[in-house]
């Protein structure tokens, strides 16, 4: 989704801004632009539809010199991807880049047009540029003009504003869309994601909701929502944050699939000893809330939601605690009933997903006993706004299709569930010790699973020419089927659906013919016999079956059925194990189809708008 990079530097900033945009490419975008103040009062701009590299070429052909500049990658919301709609937007000597959506842009546009402002784009952002240009002459400073302008805006924004007549400072504002300030020596930077600034600094200040900051080369002054000067903590980026290279893999997604053994090991590190599960990073209060919860409400979007669906099976069957899971965009617009002593858990890789954040804010106001976030990005909005958090520690996930974020969420959720189950005496010390032993072996087990990659590659051509695919599972493997279908559709553009296998005969069986591959997740568990009946239903209709099972499930490949054998494992770990081949399959099919695996069309990594 949209990305922002800005600088007030002592040196030419264009290259720094372009490198920052490159590092934000993974978020998904369709156009890019840059404005640099070349001399006081004179700003120059390049904008391009398409990749950042095209903007870099335009810049190489006509370089921009100057230490103060703003740059942006745009993911179209209001108006098609076009040069005119790309940011920065200018009005007189004011330039603006903006992430988010201004909901009252039509009304403001009419108002500004009546005052004689001429609009050249279809974007909501252009109203911000004109509004600030309109307010600036009567204000004491650019900061004051921005303060007055944001008071008129409804919606979400992270923005950077510059005044070409005063190139020594930039002003930034945050409401609903993240902004981080990068601290340099005699120069300062701004971005929507710290990853963009790691080549120039590792020291950061995150703005809070409603903050506005004036930034020059040496000083940063931050004002809170009420306009009072306020101090925000400085944080240092950890060593592992910057993993933005492909490490010899063809795509970030491939790299991230293969990183899962290590990522899961990081998730578990320090949270297990030889016999026990401990979540010592949770404060005593947080643990108390978790153990006191009589109901758990999980809220998330996309892949994170699918992890929540698995956790629901676990919370209810292992820990004996009732659990609901809901998509954030539905939850936030529904009149819901808060059950007594309910704990809210939000799941998110990025911690910036607009719907999940809005749902968290709403839920806090509605009286959940506490809000716990499970997240991958330290310092993200979700982490900062929740009462307590647990980090998944998967490392930076760059591929738009989420992989290691999912399995690390599952690993962490499993620890939570086990902690609650132990507290409720539903897990004996011997059972806990057995699970702990298995968890210690989990990274090795995941490596073993990844070793079947060549087998999956060999299957991929069967799918590449298909238009549809059906995934089936039962119990906690139904959400794994849902996640598998999501992976296939988002990166290979093949229409894929997942069904709880028992639902097959209630409709989807009508779709089954020899052109419809049916992928079944079939570990040997108490539902296997039921699943075998569903498999027979497909076979009887000439469907092509691909069954992923362990050896003891007893499947044998034959004409209508290809069996992929996975290692035996503890039932609680199996959802993680069966996820990996699904990710590999989606990846291999996308490779054959030649899609843009890391940045699939129309999608963004961090969905910071509704
Ligand atoms: C799918 C995918 C998305 C995200 C969803 C939520 O592969 O990546 O469905 O899972 O946008 O994002 P987070 O987890 O950052 O809240």
Boltz pocket constraint, residues with backbone or C-beta under 6 A from the ligand:
constraints:
  - pocket:
      binder: B
      contacts: [[A, 301], [A, 302], [A, 303], [A, 304], [A, 305], [A, 347], [A, 348], [A, 349], [A, 350], [A, 351], [A, 352], [A, 353], [A, 356], [A, 399], [A, 400], [A, 401], [A, 402], [A, 403], [A, 486], [A, 487], [A, 490], [A, 604], [A, 605], [A, 606], [A, 607]]
      max_distance: 6.0
